[in-house]
Amino acid sequence: MNTLDRQVTKLLQHLAIEEQLLQKALKQLSYLHEVLLRGDLQALVAAQPTGEELAAELRQLQSERQVVIEQVCIAVGIASHQVTLSQLATHLSEPWAEQLRVMRMGLSQLVKKIAALQGRNANIIAHLRSFICGIMSTLTGVDSPVRYGPSGVRLPAVTGQAIQASG
C-alpha cells in the first residue's frame, strides 16, 4: 500500500467516524424534537449536556478532517486550500474516487436532515418564546415589546389585561 492509498484509507475511516457521529446527532435532535412537541422541559434540560458534547465532538472531527484532507492533497499533488471532497474525488483513481463520492453523498444527506430538524426545533422554540413573552406581557403589563404579525404588520400591544390592581 503506497502513501496515497494509506492517506485515502485514513480519510475514508475518518469520514465514517463523522458519519456515525452525525447519525448520533440526528438521533439526539429527533429526541429533542419529540421533547419540544411534548413540552417536557425537564427532559429538554437533561438532554442539553449530551447535545453540547456532540457539538464539541463534531467541531473536533471537523478540524481533524482538514488535517487528513491536507495530507491526501499533498499525496495527490494538489493545493489543499478550501478543497472539497468532490474536488478531491476528481483527482483520485477508482475505487477511491467512487468510495469518496459515496461517503460524501451520505454525509451530505445527513447534514441536510440535521439542518432541517434544527430548523423545525428552532421554529418551535421561537413560537414558545413568543407565547411566553405574550403571556408575561399580558399578566404584568410591563414594557411589552413591539410585535409584528406574519405579514410584517405591527400588532397592538396586549398588556395588563389579566391582572387588575386591587386597591
Helices and strands as residue ranges (DSSP letters): H 3-38, H 41-76, H 85-90, H 96-140, E 147-148, E 154-155
